[in-house]
């Protein structure tokens, strides 16, 4: 189906990715998971022009932000957050809540929302919070939350995979 303004409007309440955005996003994620944060950053930046909706842009910017922070590029990470528009049309809010936490608009506890959170939501929201704990000097909380994510057994979520890898990396 061609991407037109009419198509985008028709499917505005559906999380969308294009072939190019999905390929670049997952390539970037692979670099991130391997700990090659600079390559991940480059690939996430390549992803952004191919994103056709706010959900995909926010998800990409979220992982880009985490890559920048893990690479020690804190000024670039702050500039990225400042450039994300405040008004966004979001269908799935896990990544958006993480962006709000990075900006100081939400507390980590509000992002986690422990009241009946699903294993997928815990992995997705929780990994962002755990990672935030990690690069803000709260490594004990980061490790505990990553272990909680891994204990769910929901191994298909990117947050689960990232938490599992980070736990191994931190233990080494």
Chimera marker file (.cmm) of the C-alpha trace (Angstrom):
<marker_set name="trace">
<marker id="1" x="0.000" y="0.000" z="0.000" r="1" g="1" b="0" radius="0.5"/>
<marker id="2" x="1.507" y="3.380" z="-0.924" r="1" g="1" b="0" radius="0.5"/>
<marker id="3" x="2.188" y="5.826" z="1.883" r="1" g="1" b="0" radius="0.5"/>
<marker id="4" x="0.112" y="8.930" z="1.319" r="1" g="1" b="0" radius="0.5"/>
<marker id="5" x="-1.308" y="11.528" z="3.651" r="1" g="1" b="0" radius="0.5"/>
<marker id="6" x="-4.704" y="9.829" z="3.239" r="1" g="1" b="0" radius="0.5"/>
<marker id="7" x="-3.250" y="6.427" z="4.142" r="1" g="1" b="0" radius="0.5"/>
<marker id="8" x="-1.510" y="7.848" z="7.177" r="1" g="1" b="0" radius="0.5"/>
<marker id="9" x="-4.705" y="9.528" z="8.345" r="1" g="1" b="0" radius="0.5"/>
<marker id="10" x="-6.733" y="6.350" z="7.777" r="1" g="1" b="0" radius="0.5"/>
<marker id="11" x="-4.320" y="4.311" z="9.897" r="1" g="1" b="0" radius="0.5"/>
<marker id="12" x="-3.348" y="7.021" z="12.404" r="1" g="1" b="0" radius="0.5"/>
<marker id="13" x="-4.357" y="4.855" z="15.374" r="1" g="1" b="0" radius="0.5"/>
<marker id="14" x="-2.245" y="1.915" z="14.226" r="1" g="1" b="0" radius="0.5"/>
<marker id="15" x="1.426" y="1.541" z="15.101" r="1" g="1" b="0" radius="0.5"/>
<marker id="16" x="3.197" y="1.635" z="11.734" r="1" g="1" b="0" radius="0.5"/>
<marker id="17" x="6.607" y="0.929" z="10.329" r="1" g="1" b="0" radius="0.5"/>
<marker id="18" x="7.876" y="0.966" z="6.790" r="1" g="1" b="0" radius="0.5"/>
<marker id="19" x="10.149" y="-1.706" z="5.383" r="1" g="1" b="0" radius="0.5"/>
<marker id="20" x="13.098" y="0.691" z="5.541" r="1" g="1" b="0" radius="0.5"/>
<marker id="21" x="12.308" y="1.953" z="9.041" r="1" g="1" b="0" radius="0.5"/>
<marker id="22" x="11.966" y="-1.606" z="10.345" r="1" g="1" b="0" radius="0.5"/>
<marker id="23" x="15.181" y="-2.823" z="8.713" r="1" g="1" b="0" radius="0.5"/>
<marker id="24" x="17.221" y="0.111" z="10.036" r="1" g="1" b="0" radius="0.5"/>
<marker id="25" x="15.558" y="-0.033" z="13.468" r="1" g="1" b="0" radius="0.5"/>
<marker id="26" x="16.360" y="-3.711" z="13.922" r="1" g="1" b="0" radius="0.5"/>
<marker id="27" x="19.894" y="-3.307" z="12.567" r="1" g="1" b="0" radius="0.5"/>
<marker id="28" x="20.410" y="-0.509" z="15.102" r="1" g="1" b="0" radius="0.5"/>
<marker id="29" x="18.995" y="-2.709" z="17.860" r="1" g="1" b="0" radius="0.5"/>
<marker id="30" x="21.460" y="-5.449" z="16.899" r="1" g="1" b="0" radius="0.5"/>
<marker id="31" x="24.362" y="-3.013" z="17.237" r="1" g="1" b="0" radius="0.5"/>
<marker id="32" x="22.965" y="-1.791" z="20.565" r="1" g="1" b="0" radius="0.5"/>
<marker id="33" x="22.635" y="-5.322" z="21.933" r="1" g="1" b="0" radius="0.5"/>
<marker id="34" x="26.202" y="-6.101" z="20.872" r="1" g="1" b="0" radius="0.5"/>
<marker id="35" x="27.366" y="-3.056" z="22.850" r="1" g="1" b="0" radius="0.5"/>
<marker id="36" x="28.437" y="-1.161" z="19.711" r="1" g="1" b="0" radius="0.5"/>
<marker id="37" x="26.607" y="1.979" z="20.743" r="1" g="1" b="0" radius="0.5"/>
<marker id="38" x="28.223" y="4.256" z="18.140" r="1" g="1" b="0" radius="0.5"/>
<marker id="39" x="27.081" y="1.985" z="15.297" r="1" g="1" b="0" radius="0.5"/>
<marker id="40" x="23.622" y="1.779" z="16.904" r="1" g="1" b="0" radius="0.5"/>
<marker id="41" x="23.449" y="5.568" z="17.096" r="1" g="1" b="0" radius="0.5"/>
<marker id="42" x="24.319" y="5.906" z="13.402" r="1" g="1" b="0" radius="0.5"/>
<marker id="43" x="21.727" y="3.302" z="12.411" r="1" g="1" b="0" radius="0.5"/>
<marker id="44" x="18.982" y="4.838" z="14.582" r="1" g="1" b="0" radius="0.5"/>
<marker id="45" x="19.697" y="8.222" z="12.992" r="1" g="1" b="0" radius="0.5"/>
<marker id="46" x="19.352" y="6.569" z="9.586" r="1" g="1" b="0" radius="0.5"/>
<marker id="47" x="16.028" y="5.074" z="10.725" r="1" g="1" b="0" radius="0.5"/>
<marker id="48" x="14.396" y="8.395" z="11.617" r="1" g="1" b="0" radius="0.5"/>
<marker id="49" x="13.777" y="9.762" z="8.085" r="1" g="1" b="0" radius="0.5"/>
<marker id="50" x="11.948" y="6.520" z="7.270" r="1" g="1" b="0" radius="0.5"/>
<marker id="51" x="9.557" y="6.736" z="10.241" r="1" g="1" b="0" radius="0.5"/>
<marker id="52" x="6.025" y="7.676" z="9.182" r="1" g="1" b="0" radius="0.5"/>
<marker id="53" x="4.315" y="8.103" z="12.538" r="1" g="1" b="0" radius="0.5"/>
<marker id="54" x="5.014" y="9.434" z="16.012" r="1" g="1" b="0" radius="0.5"/>
<marker id="55" x="5.051" y="5.963" z="17.589" r="1" g="1" b="0" radius="0.5"/>
<marker id="56" x="7.916" y="4.790" z="15.383" r="1" g="1" b="0" radius="0.5"/>
<marker id="57" x="9.761" y="8.101" z="15.788" r="1" g="1" b="0" radius="0.5"/>
<marker id="58" x="9.403" y="7.937" z="19.573" r="1" g="1" b="0" radius="0.5"/>
<marker id="59" x="10.540" y="4.283" z="19.732" r="1" g="1" b="0" radius="0.5"/>
<marker id="60" x="13.540" y="5.094" z="17.544" r="1" g="1" b="0" radius="0.5"/>
<marker id="61" x="14.402" y="8.209" z="19.534" r="1" g="1" b="0" radius="0.5"/>
<marker id="62" x="14.090" y="6.243" z="22.771" r="1" g="1" b="0" radius="0.5"/>
<marker id="63" x="16.685" y="3.664" z="21.718" r="1" g="1" b="0" radius="0.5"/>
<marker id="64" x="18.806" y="6.409" z="20.152" r="1" g="1" b="0" radius="0.5"/>
<marker id="65" x="18.737" y="8.283" z="23.471" r="1" g="1" b="0" radius="0.5"/>
<marker id="66" x="19.751" y="5.171" z="25.394" r="1" g="1" b="0" radius="0.5"/>
<marker id="67" x="22.578" y="4.514" z="22.929" r="1" g="1" b="0" radius="0.5"/>
<marker id="68" x="23.830" y="8.077" z="23.296" r="1" g="1" b="0" radius="0.5"/>
<marker id="69" x="23.753" y="7.817" z="27.080" r="1" g="1" b="0" radius="0.5"/>
<marker id="70" x="25.486" y="4.434" z="27.098" r="1" g="1" b="0" radius="0.5"/>
<marker id="71" x="28.134" y="5.845" z="24.720" r="1" g="1" b="0" radius="0.5"/>
<marker id="72" x="28.730" y="8.729" z="27.162" r="1" g="1" b="0" radius="0.5"/>
<marker id="73" x="27.418" y="11.287" z="24.666" r="1" g="1" b="0" radius="0.5"/>
<marker id="74" x="25.244" y="13.064" z="27.229" r="1" g="1" b="0" radius="0.5"/>
<marker id="75" x="25.060" y="16.470" z="25.508" r="1" g="1" b="0" radius="0.5"/>
<marker id="76" x="23.806" y="14.857" z="22.304" r="1" g="1" b="0" radius="0.5"/>
<marker id="77" x="21.265" y="12.872" z="24.331" r="1" g="1" b="0" radius="0.5"/>
<marker id="78" x="19.973" y="16.072" z="25.963" r="1" g="1" b="0" radius="0.5"/>
<marker id="79" x="19.746" y="17.801" z="22.574" r="1" g="1" b="0" radius="0.5"/>
<marker id="80" x="17.809" y="14.845" z="21.177" r="1" g="1" b="0" radius="0.5"/>
<marker id="81" x="15.245" y="15.039" z="23.993" r="1" g="1" b="0" radius="0.5"/>
<marker id="82" x="14.857" y="18.780" z="23.489" r="1" g="1" b="0" radius="0.5"/>
<marker id="83" x="14.164" y="18.259" z="19.777" r="1" g="1" b="0" radius="0.5"/>
<marker id="84" x="11.306" y="15.772" z="20.299" r="1" g="1" b="0" radius="0.5"/>
<marker id="85" x="8.019" y="17.663" z="19.907" r="1" g="1" b="0" radius="0.5"/>
<marker id="86" x="5.810" y="17.829" z="22.980" r="1" g="1" b="0" radius="0.5"/>
<marker id="87" x="2.681" y="17.129" z="20.930" r="1" g="1" b="0" radius="0.5"/>
<marker id="88" x="2.694" y="13.572" z="19.606" r="1" g="1" b="0" radius="0.5"/>
<marker id="89" x="-0.021" y="11.183" z="18.430" r="1" g="1" b="0" radius="0.5"/>
<marker id="90" x="0.845" y="8.016" z="20.338" r="1" g="1" b="0" radius="0.5"/>
<marker id="91" x="-0.975" y="4.693" z="20.069" r="1" g="1" b="0" radius="0.5"/>
<marker id="92" x="1.269" y="2.583" z="22.322" r="1" g="1" b="0" radius="0.5"/>
<marker id="93" x="2.702" y="4.633" z="25.173" r="1" g="1" b="0" radius="0.5"/>
<marker id="94" x="5.535" y="2.497" z="26.594" r="1" g="1" b="0" radius="0.5"/>
<marker id="95" x="8.317" y="4.279" z="24.712" r="1" g="1" b="0" radius="0.5"/>
<marker id="96" x="6.615" y="7.639" z="25.077" r="1" g="1" b="0" radius="0.5"/>
<marker id="97" x="6.471" y="7.245" z="28.860" r="1" g="1" b="0" radius="0.5"/>
<marker id="98" x="10.196" y="6.486" z="28.845" r="1" g="1" b="0" radius="0.5"/>
<marker id="99" x="10.860" y="9.693" z="26.863" r="1" g="1" b="0" radius="0.5"/>
<marker id="100" x="8.812" y="11.591" z="29.454" r="1" g="1" b="0" radius="0.5"/>
<marker id="101" x="10.878" y="10.012" z="32.237" r="1" g="1" b="0" radius="0.5"/>
<marker id="102" x="14.145" y="11.005" z="30.538" r="1" g="1" b="0" radius="0.5"/>
<marker id="103" x="12.810" y="14.570" z="30.340" r="1" g="1" b="0" radius="0.5"/>
<marker id="104" x="11.881" y="14.551" z="34.031" r="1" g="1" b="0" radius="0.5"/>
<marker id="105" x="8.134" y="14.684" z="33.300" r="1" g="1" b="0" radius="0.5"/>
<marker id="106" x="7.472" y="11.275" z="34.907" r="1" g="1" b="0" radius="0.5"/>
<marker id="107" x="9.076" y="9.508" z="37.843" r="1" g="1" b="0" radius="0.5"/>
<marker id="108" x="10.489" y="6.037" z="37.155" r="1" g="1" b="0" radius="0.5"/>
<marker id="109" x="7.790" y="4.527" z="39.382" r="1" g="1" b="0" radius="0.5"/>
<marker id="110" x="5.091" y="6.105" z="37.212" r="1" g="1" b="0" radius="0.5"/>
<marker id="111" x="6.635" y="4.587" z="34.099" r="1" g="1" b="0" radius="0.5"/>
<marker id="112" x="6.659" y="1.112" z="35.634" r="1" g="1" b="0" radius="0.5"/>
<marker id="113" x="3.016" y="1.300" z="36.797" r="1" g="1" b="0" radius="0.5"/>
<marker id="114" x="3.168" y="-1.893" z="38.882" r="1" g="1" b="0" radius="0.5"/>
<marker id="115" x="-0.627" y="-2.289" z="39.054" r="1" g="1" b="0" radius="0.5"/>
<marker id="116" x="-1.204" y="-5.350" z="36.939" r="1" g="1" b="0" radius="0.5"/>
<marker id="117" x="1.498" y="-4.609" z="34.387" r="1" g="1" b="0" radius="0.5"/>
<marker id="118" x="1.915" y="-7.320" z="31.754" r="1" g="1" b="0" radius="0.5"/>
<marker id="119" x="5.257" y="-9.080" z="31.203" r="1" g="1" b="0" radius="0.5"/>
<marker id="120" x="5.612" y="-7.289" z="27.841" r="1" g="1" b="0" radius="0.5"/>
<marker id="121" x="4.963" y="-3.890" z="29.418" r="1" g="1" b="0" radius="0.5"/>
<marker id="122" x="7.361" y="-4.678" z="32.267" r="1" g="1" b="0" radius="0.5"/>
<marker id="123" x="10.073" y="-5.669" z="29.789" r="1" g="1" b="0" radius="0.5"/>
<marker id="124" x="9.508" y="-2.627" z="27.596" r="1" g="1" b="0" radius="0.5"/>
<marker id="125" x="8.942" y="0.004" z="30.247" r="1" g="1" b="0" radius="0.5"/>
<marker id="126" x="11.208" y="-1.656" z="32.781" r="1" g="1" b="0" radius="0.5"/>
<marker id="127" x="14.258" y="-1.865" z="30.556" r="1" g="1" b="0" radius="0.5"/>
<marker id="128" x="14.121" y="1.879" z="29.908" r="1" g="1" b="0" radius="0.5"/>
<marker id="129" x="13.847" y="2.536" z="33.636" r="1" g="1" b="0" radius="0.5"/>
<marker id="130" x="16.616" y="0.044" z="34.487" r="1" g="1" b="0" radius="0.5"/>
<marker id="131" x="18.873" y="1.568" z="31.862" r="1" g="1" b="0" radius="0.5"/>
<marker id="132" x="18.085" y="5.043" z="33.226" r="1" g="1" b="0" radius="0.5"/>
<marker id="133" x="19.000" y="3.808" z="36.708" r="1" g="1" b="0" radius="0.5"/>
<marker id="134" x="22.255" y="2.408" z="35.311" r="1" g="1" b="0" radius="0.5"/>
<marker id="135" x="23.540" y="5.609" z="33.725" r="1" g="1" b="0" radius="0.5"/>
<marker id="136" x="22.353" y="7.690" z="36.656" r="1" g="1" b="0" radius="0.5"/>
<marker id="137" x="24.533" y="5.801" z="39.137" r="1" g="1" b="0" radius="0.5"/>
<marker id="138" x="21.809" y="3.592" z="40.594" r="1" g="1" b="0" radius="0.5"/>
<marker id="139" x="23.312" y="0.295" z="39.472" r="1" g="1" b="0" radius="0.5"/>
<marker id="140" x="21.829" y="-1.830" z="42.283" r="1" g="1" b="0" radius="0.5"/>
<marker id="141" x="18.312" y="-0.748" z="41.274" r="1" g="1" b="0" radius="0.5"/>
<marker id="142" x="19.187" y="-1.286" z="37.604" r="1" g="1" b="0" radius="0.5"/>
<marker id="143" x="20.380" y="-4.834" z="38.206" r="1" g="1" b="0" radius="0.5"/>
<marker id="144" x="17.369" y="-5.675" z="40.401" r="1" g="1" b="0" radius="0.5"/>
<marker id="145" x="14.921" y="-4.415" z="37.782" r="1" g="1" b="0" radius="0.5"/>
<marker id="146" x="16.745" y="-6.161" z="34.923" r="1" g="1" b="0" radius="0.5"/>
<marker id="147" x="16.589" y="-9.381" z="36.934" r="1" g="1" b="0" radius="0.5"/>
<marker id="148" x="12.855" y="-8.854" z="37.498" r="1" g="1" b="0" radius="0.5"/>
<marker id="149" x="12.428" y="-8.460" z="33.725" r="1" g="1" b="0" radius="0.5"/>
<marker id="150" x="14.393" y="-11.639" z="33.001" r="1" g="1" b="0" radius="0.5"/>
<marker id="151" x="12.427" y="-13.498" z="35.683" r="1" g="1" b="0" radius="0.5"/>
<marker id="152" x="9.215" y="-12.890" z="33.699" r="1" g="1" b="0" radius="0.5"/>
<marker id="153" x="10.474" y="-15.325" z="31.058" r="1" g="1" b="0" radius="0.5"/>
<marker id="154" x="8.960" y="-13.090" z="28.350" r="1" g="1" b="0" radius="0.5"/>
<marker id="155" x="11.972" y="-13.593" z="26.112" r="1" g="1" b="0" radius="0.5"/>
<marker id="156" x="10.476" y="-12.181" z="22.909" r="1" g="1" b="0" radius="0.5"/>
<marker id="157" x="10.522" y="-8.564" z="24.091" r="1" g="1" b="0" radius="0.5"/>
<marker id="158" x="13.475" y="-6.373" z="23.159" r="1" g="1" b="0" radius="0.5"/>
<marker id="159" x="13.643" y="-5.132" z="26.753" r="1" g="1" b="0" radius="0.5"/>
<marker id="160" x="13.961" y="-8.715" z="27.984" r="1" g="1" b="0" radius="0.5"/>
<marker id="161" x="16.768" y="-9.468" z="25.522" r="1" g="1" b="0" radius="0.5"/>
<marker id="162" x="18.581" y="-6.232" z="26.406" r="1" g="1" b="0" radius="0.5"/>
<marker id="163" x="18.183" y="-6.854" z="30.161" r="1" g="1" b="0" radius="0.5"/>
<marker id="164" x="19.511" y="-10.393" z="29.819" r="1" g="1" b="0" radius="0.5"/>
<marker id="165" x="22.558" y="-9.187" z="27.869" r="1" g="1" b="0" radius="0.5"/>
<marker id="166" x="23.202" y="-6.278" z="30.244" r="1" g="1" b="0" radius="0.5"/>
<marker id="167" x="23.038" y="-8.568" z="33.277" r="1" g="1" b="0" radius="0.5"/>
<marker id="168" x="25.692" y="-10.798" z="31.720" r="1" g="1" b="0" radius="0.5"/>
<marker id="169" x="27.784" y="-7.793" z="30.752" r="1" g="1" b="0" radius="0.5"/>
<marker id="170" x="27.533" y="-6.283" z="34.238" r="1" g="1" b="0" radius="0.5"/>
<marker id="171" x="28.444" y="-9.589" z="35.898" r="1" g="1" b="0" radius="0.5"/>
<marker id="172" x="31.602" y="-9.981" z="33.773" r="1" g="1" b="0" radius="0.5"/>
<link id1="1" id2="2" r="1" g="1" b="0" radius="0.2"/>
<link id1="2" id2="3" r="1" g="1" b="0" radius="0.2"/>
<link id1="3" id2="4" r="1" g="1" b="0" radius="0.2"/>
<link id1="4" id2="5" r="1" g="1" b="0" radius="0.2"/>
<link id1="5" id2="6" r="1" g="1" b="0" radius="0.2"/>
<link id1="6" id2="7" r="1" g="1" b="0" radius="0.2"/>
<link id1="7" id2="8" r="1" g="1" b="0" radius="0.2"/>
<link id1="8" id2="9" r="1" g="1" b="0" radius="0.2"/>
<link id1="9" id2="10" r="1" g="1" b="0" radius="0.2"/>
<link id1="10" id2="11" r="1" g="1" b="0" radius="0.2"/>
<link id1="11" id2="12" r="1" g="1" b="0" radius="0.2"/>
<link id1="12" id2="13" r="1" g="1" b="0" radius="0.2"/>
<link id1="13" id2="14" r="1" g="1" b="0" radius="0.2"/>
<link id1="14" id2="15" r="1" g="1" b="0" radius="0.2"/>
<link id1="15" id2="16" r="1" g="1" b="0" radius="0.2"/>
<link id1="16" id2="17" r="1" g="1" b="0" radius="0.2"/>
<link id1="17" id2="18" r="1" g="1" b="0" radius="0.2"/>
<link id1="18" id2="19" r="1" g="1" b="0" radius="0.2"/>
<link id1="19" id2="20" r="1" g="1" b="0" radius="0.2"/>
<link id1="20" id2="21" r="1" g="1" b="0" radius="0.2"/>
<link id1="21" id2="22" r="1" g="1" b="0" radius="0.2"/>
<link id1="22" id2="23" r="1" g="1" b="0" radius="0.2"/>
<link id1="23" id2="24" r="1" g="1" b="0" radius="0.2"/>
<link id1="24" id2="25" r="1" g="1" b="0" radius="0.2"/>
<link id1="25" id2="26" r="1" g="1" b="0" radius="0.2"/>
<link id1="26" id2="27" r="1" g="1" b="0" radius="0.2"/>
<link id1="27" id2="28" r="1" g="1" b="0" radius="0.2"/>
<link id1="28" id2="29" r="1" g="1" b="0" radius="0.2"/>
<link id1="29" id2="30" r="1" g="1" b="0" radius="0.2"/>
<link id1="30" id2="31" r="1" g="1" b="0" radius="0.2"/>
<link id1="31" id2="32" r="1" g="1" b="0" radius="0.2"/>
<link id1="32" id2="33" r="1" g="1" b="0" radius="0.2"/>
<link id1="33" id2="34" r="1" g="1" b="0" radius="0.2"/>
<link id1="34" id2="35" r="1" g="1" b="0" radius="0.2"/>
<link id1="35" id2="36" r="1" g="1" b="0" radius="0.2"/>
<link id1="36" id2="37" r="1" g="1" b="0" radius="0.2"/>
<link id1="37" id2="38" r="1" g="1" b="0" radius="0.2"/>
<link id1="38" id2="39" r="1" g="1" b="0" radius="0.2"/>
<link id1="39" id2="40" r="1" g="1" b="0" radius="0.2"/>
<link id1="40" id2="41" r="1" g="1" b="0" radius="0.2"/>
<link id1="41" id2="42" r="1" g="1" b="0" radius="0.2"/>
<link id1="42" id2="43" r="1" g="1" b="0" radius="0.2"/>
<link id1="43" id2="44" r="1" g="1" b="0" radius="0.2"/>
<link id1="44" id2="45" r="1" g="1" b="0" radius="0.2"/>
<link id1="45" id2="46" r="1" g="1" b="0" radius="0.2"/>
<link id1="46" id2="47" r="1" g="1" b="0" radius="0.2"/>
<link id1="47" id2="48" r="1" g="1" b="0" radius="0.2"/>
<link id1="48" id2="49" r="1" g="1" b="0" radius="0.2"/>
<link id1="49" id2="50" r="1" g="1" b="0" radius="0.2"/>
<link id1="50" id2="51" r="1" g="1" b="0" radius="0.2"/>
<link id1="51" id2="52" r="1" g="1" b="0" radius="0.2"/>
<link id1="52" id2="53" r="1" g="1" b="0" radius="0.2"/>
<link id1="53" id2="54" r="1" g="1" b="0" radius="0.2"/>
<link id1="54" id2="55" r="1" g="1" b="0" radius="0.2"/>
<link id1="55" id2="56" r="1" g="1" b="0" radius="0.2"/>
<link id1="56" id2="57" r="1" g="1" b="0" radius="0.2"/>
<link id1="57" id2="58" r="1" g="1" b="0" radius="0.2"/>
<link id1="58" id2="59" r="1" g="1" b="0" radius="0.2"/>
<link id1="59" id2="60" r="1" g="1" b="0" radius="0.2"/>
<link id1="60" id2="61" r="1" g="1" b="0" radius="0.2"/>
<link id1="61" id2="62" r="1" g="1" b="0" radius="0.2"/>
<link id1="62" id2="63" r="1" g="1" b="0" radius="0.2"/>
<link id1="63" id2="64" r="1" g="1" b="0" radius="0.2"/>
<link id1="64" id2="65" r="1" g="1" b="0" radius="0.2"/>
<link id1="65" id2="66" r="1" g="1" b="0" radius="0.2"/>
<link id1="66" id2="67" r="1" g="1" b="0" radius="0.2"/>
<link id1="67" id2="68" r="1" g="1" b="0" radius="0.2"/>
<link id1="68" id2="69" r="1" g="1" b="0" radius="0.2"/>
<link id1="69" id2="70" r="1" g="1" b="0" radius="0.2"/>
<link id1="70" id2="71" r="1" g="1" b="0" radius="0.2"/>
<link id1="71" id2="72" r="1" g="1" b="0" radius="0.2"/>
<link id1="72" id2="73" r="1" g="1" b="0" radius="0.2"/>
<link id1="73" id2="74" r="1" g="1" b="0" radius="0.2"/>
<link id1="74" id2="75" r="1" g="1" b="0" radius="0.2"/>
<link id1="75" id2="76" r="1" g="1" b="0" radius="0.2"/>
<link id1="76" id2="77" r="1" g="1" b="0" radius="0.2"/>
<link id1="77" id2="78" r="1" g="1" b="0" radius="0.2"/>
<link id1="78" id2="79" r="1" g="1" b="0" radius="0.2"/>
<link id1="79" id2="80" r="1" g="1" b="0" radius="0.2"/>
<link id1="80" id2="81" r="1" g="1" b="0" radius="0.2"/>
<link id1="81" id2="82" r="1" g="1" b="0" radius="0.2"/>
<link id1="82" id2="83" r="1" g="1" b="0" radius="0.2"/>
<link id1="83" id2="84" r="1" g="1" b="0" radius="0.2"/>
<link id1="84" id2="85" r="1" g="1" b="0" radius="0.2"/>
<link id1="85" id2="86" r="1" g="1" b="0" radius="0.2"/>
<link id1="86" id2="87" r="1" g="1" b="0" radius="0.2"/>
<link id1="87" id2="88" r="1" g="1" b="0" radius="0.2"/>
<link id1="88" id2="89" r="1" g="1" b="0" radius="0.2"/>
<link id1="89" id2="90" r="1" g="1" b="0" radius="0.2"/>
<link id1="90" id2="91" r="1" g="1" b="0" radius="0.2"/>
<link id1="91" id2="92" r="1" g="1" b="0" radius="0.2"/>
<link id1="92" id2="93" r="1" g="1" b="0" radius="0.2"/>
<link id1="93" id2="94" r="1" g="1" b="0" radius="0.2"/>
<link id1="94" id2="95" r="1" g="1" b="0" radius="0.2"/>
<link id1="95" id2="96" r="1" g="1" b="0" radius="0.2"/>
<link id1="96" id2="97" r="1" g="1" b="0" radius="0.2"/>
<link id1="97" id2="98" r="1" g="1" b="0" radius="0.2"/>
<link id1="98" id2="99" r="1" g="1" b="0" radius="0.2"/>
<link id1="99" id2="100" r="1" g="1" b="0" radius="0.2"/>
<link id1="100" id2="101" r="1" g="1" b="0" radius="0.2"/>
<link id1="101" id2="102" r="1" g="1" b="0" radius="0.2"/>
<link id1="102" id2="103" r="1" g="1" b="0" radius="0.2"/>
<link id1="103" id2="104" r="1" g="1" b="0" radius="0.2"/>
<link id1="104" id2="105" r="1" g="1" b="0" radius="0.2"/>
<link id1="105" id2="106" r="1" g="1" b="0" radius="0.2"/>
<link id1="106" id2="107" r="1" g="1" b="0" radius="0.2"/>
<link id1="107" id2="108" r="1" g="1" b="0" radius="0.2"/>
<link id1="108" id2="109" r="1" g="1" b="0" radius="0.2"/>
<link id1="109" id2="110" r="1" g="1" b="0" radius="0.2"/>
<link id1="110" id2="111" r="1" g="1" b="0" radius="0.2"/>
<link id1="111" id2="112" r="1" g="1" b="0" radius="0.2"/>
<link id1="112" id2="113" r="1" g="1" b="0" radius="0.2"/>
<link id1="113" id2="114" r="1" g="1" b="0" radius="0.2"/>
<link id1="114" id2="115" r="1" g="1" b="0" radius="0.2"/>
<link id1="115" id2="116" r="1" g="1" b="0" radius="0.2"/>
<link id1="116" id2="117" r="1" g="1" b="0" radius="0.2"/>
<link id1="117" id2="118" r="1" g="1" b="0" radius="0.2"/>
<link id1="118" id2="119" r="1" g="1" b="0" radius="0.2"/>
<link id1="119" id2="120" r="1" g="1" b="0" radius="0.2"/>
<link id1="120" id2="121" r="1" g="1" b="0" radius="0.2"/>
<link id1="121" id2="122" r="1" g="1" b="0" radius="0.2"/>
<link id1="122" id2="123" r="1" g="1" b="0" radius="0.2"/>
<link id1="123" id2="124" r="1" g="1" b="0" radius="0.2"/>
<link id1="124" id2="125" r="1" g="1" b="0" radius="0.2"/>
<link id1="125" id2="126" r="1" g="1" b="0" radius="0.2"/>
<link id1="126" id2="127" r="1" g="1" b="0" radius="0.2"/>
<link id1="127" id2="128" r="1" g="1" b="0" radius="0.2"/>
<link id1="128" id2="129" r="1" g="1" b="0" radius="0.2"/>
<link id1="129" id2="130" r="1" g="1" b="0" radius="0.2"/>
<link id1="130" id2="131" r="1" g="1" b="0" radius="0.2"/>
<link id1="131" id2="132" r="1" g="1" b="0" radius="0.2"/>
<link id1="132" id2="133" r="1" g="1" b="0" radius="0.2"/>
<link id1="133" id2="134" r="1" g="1" b="0" radius="0.2"/>
<link id1="134" id2="135" r="1" g="1" b="0" radius="0.2"/>
<link id1="135" id2="136" r="1" g="1" b="0" radius="0.2"/>
<link id1="136" id2="137" r="1" g="1" b="0" radius="0.2"/>
<link id1="137" id2="138" r="1" g="1" b="0" radius="0.2"/>
<link id1="138" id2="139" r="1" g="1" b="0" radius="0.2"/>
<link id1="139" id2="140" r="1" g="1" b="0" radius="0.2"/>
<link id1="140" id2="141" r="1" g="1" b="0" radius="0.2"/>
<link id1="141" id2="142" r="1" g="1" b="0" radius="0.2"/>
<link id1="142" id2="143" r="1" g="1" b="0" radius="0.2"/>
<link id1="143" id2="144" r="1" g="1" b="0" radius="0.2"/>
<link id1="144" id2="145" r="1" g="1" b="0" radius="0.2"/>
<link id1="145" id2="146" r="1" g="1" b="0" radius="0.2"/>
<link id1="146" id2="147" r="1" g="1" b="0" radius="0.2"/>
<link id1="147" id2="148" r="1" g="1" b="0" radius="0.2"/>
<link id1="148" id2="149" r="1" g="1" b="0" radius="0.2"/>
<link id1="149" id2="150" r="1" g="1" b="0" radius="0.2"/>
<link id1="150" id2="151" r="1" g="1" b="0" radius="0.2"/>
<link id1="151" id2="152" r="1" g="1" b="0" radius="0.2"/>
<link id1="152" id2="153" r="1" g="1" b="0" radius="0.2"/>
<link id1="153" id2="154" r="1" g="1" b="0" radius="0.2"/>
<link id1="154" id2="155" r="1" g="1" b="0" radius="0.2"/>
<link id1="155" id2="156" r="1" g="1" b="0" radius="0.2"/>
<link id1="156" id2="157" r="1" g="1" b="0" radius="0.2"/>
<link id1="157" id2="158" r="1" g="1" b="0" radius="0.2"/>
<link id1="158" id2="159" r="1" g="1" b="0" radius="0.2"/>
<link id1="159" id2="160" r="1" g="1" b="0" radius="0.2"/>
<link id1="160" id2="161" r="1" g="1" b="0" radius="0.2"/>
<link id1="161" id2="162" r="1" g="1" b="0" radius="0.2"/>
<link id1="162" id2="163" r="1" g="1" b="0" radius="0.2"/>
<link id1="163" id2="164" r="1" g="1" b="0" radius="0.2"/>
<link id1="164" id2="165" r="1" g="1" b="0" radius="0.2"/>
<link id1="165" id2="166" r="1" g="1" b="0" radius="0.2"/>
<link id1="166" id2="167" r="1" g="1" b="0" radius="0.2"/>
<link id1="167" id2="168" r="1" g="1" b="0" radius="0.2"/>
<link id1="168" id2="169" r="1" g="1" b="0" radius="0.2"/>
<link id1="169" id2="170" r="1" g="1" b="0" radius="0.2"/>
<link id1="170" id2="171" r="1" g="1" b="0" radius="0.2"/>
<link id1="171" id2="172" r="1" g="1" b="0" radius="0.2"/>
</marker_set>
